[in-house]
Amino acid sequence: MTDEASALPAVPFLRFDDAGGAYLQGSRCANCGAVAPGDRVVCNACGARGRTESIRLCEHGNLYSYTIVYRSFPGVRTPFIAAVVELEGGGALKGTLLGVPADPEQIPFGMPVEIVYRGTGQTSAEGRPFVSYYFAPVGALQ
Amino acid sequence: MSDVYIVGIDMIPFGRYPQCTVAGLGAEAALLALDDAGLTIRDMQALYCGNLLEAHLMVGQRILREIGQTGIAAVNTANACATGATAFREGLIAIKAGMYDLVLAVGVEQMGKGLLGGAKRSDGFVEEGVLGSGTMPSMFAQVGIEHSRKYGTSFEQFARVAVKNHHHSTMNPKAMSRRETPLEEVMAAEMISYPNTKLMCSINVDGAAAAVIASESATRRLGLMDRAVRVRASELTSGPYTPHVFALPDFNLVTRNCARLAYDAAGMSIDDVDLIELHDCFATAELVHYENLGLCAAGEAGRLIDSGETALGGRIPVNVSGGLLSKGHPLGATGIANLYEITTHLRTAAEQRQVEGARIGMTHVVGGTHDRGSACVIHILEKA
């Protein structure tokens, strides 16, 4: 039996709020406006120190680039779509795009996507489930 | 400041040498380069060794144990796919600084087959397939698709890179793969990461290459100017900030920045360059670097490969060695092996694949990963 409290985030910037809801923690530089996943002390875009503020990354964005992966490491199920998404409000993430056929004809550039949170099917050595973010066309997985 | 020269250079044929060690392969290339210069290890004042996969295992010192422990400075470098070129450049800088007159640079790698890297994180989590993909073919496929998005570059245009480079390889006895691959075969090969099929991916091989680098005074003193090649530019850049930096490593801006520095240092433009060995780790990469290095305007790379101008006999031949797609890509060796290719042309010794009248050549390597960064080295060489 697992619950949200025992879930492990797949990446350090995936956090859970008090109600167990997942969100993506980020930072925005007050000097140059650059958005990065996770917390930062120094901005990697402009080098400003101590000017970054914590934000929640926007959960909507647009497909920037992708590939359809057919050959991967042993044990990884293929094909899957490895996507790069530009988030509204700044920042870009890599991730797996769900809810779209693995066919270039059906993967339009700039397609609006949203971030969804799902169990990954993987568990830690202690049996805690890893939860990750994924991309999906808006509304496709509701 | 006086010029710096390559006075000896060679590479072993790239291939699979499971019975050899990294030090043994590096030593073999080092001796070949010393022979090419007519010098011995006792003439060398320092060794610069590039190796990635055994970066913490003192490969430079181990090579000296094979070829002569003269007690000289040994510097070991690791810098992704720019590892060998970085080692060479460090040697060149030391000569420019006036510390040495004659140094040896060696790049060497022994690699397994298949995809680089592994899936599992230290906490046991497998990111691959969940957080997209971190494989090399996937990253460079995304780079290619980014180009398609902007300019409509097609799968067929990317595939033509493999057709061209594999054709070139039939004239290079030191390439791992030496056979023609017609367009239909390239496009129908196993899809690895769309649009890169298996024949559009560089081969993981073992290899080593080495160069003897000399100051102008040493080159003259030793009477080596006849076969010497002058280094007109040697530039290194790290991946600059881009808004996508946490999602997709930058191979474009890092290359553009490096190219600008190199052209400035050499006082040249792309129009002065007769041939290029650029980093075709995947077919998609070659096309984006046409634009990054200034061979054509933004958006024109697809038309440039279609035109045949980058094939041997064309306006600006690219990867006449067969490139990494055919030669293979032993990470640490690649950056010196492409200097070997250019030097061979500038010496008019490339036989069947000779670029006629070659006076100026350029080498380019770039590598990195999404969670780390990127590194790029460009050299411009001139017939002395």
Interface residues (C-beta under 8 A of the other chain):
Chain A: L8 A10 V11 A34 A36 P37 N44 A45 C46 Y64 S65 Y66 T67 I68 V69 Y70 R71 S72 F73 P74 G75 V76 R77 T78 F80 A82 A83 V84 V85 E86 G90 G91 A92 L93 K94 G95 T96 P104 F109 T120 Q122 S124 A125 F130 S132 Y134
Chain B: L115 G117 G118 A119 D123 G124 F125 V126 E127 E128 G129 V130 L131 G132 S133 T135 P137 S138 A141 Q142 V143 I145 E146 R149 E190 M191 I192 S193 Y194 P195 N196 K198 Y241 P243 H244 V245 F246 A247 L248 H370
